[in-house]
């Protein structure tokens, strides 16, 4: 099992070679969230959404972290978008 810091570095390196890969941003966001690097995780999820706005799971993960951070209006917007894209996501 990789250490979280190593995981973060691995994804950051991968982004240097594949900056248009939304899945790398999504996975990086998950690792950053586990490490409680909230702002970086939010930015990573937003990067995934910018690259692929039609992938429902990016919106769901962003909604989760925004909700945990008390940003309920923003979380609601993310959840609504996730549900529009994939009605059974929850």
Secondary structure, 3 states (H helix, E strand, C coil): CCCHHHHHHHHHHHHHHCCCCHHHHHHHHHHHHHCCCHHHHHHHHHHHHHHCCCCHHHHHHHHHHHHHCCCHHHHHHHHHHHHHHCCCCC
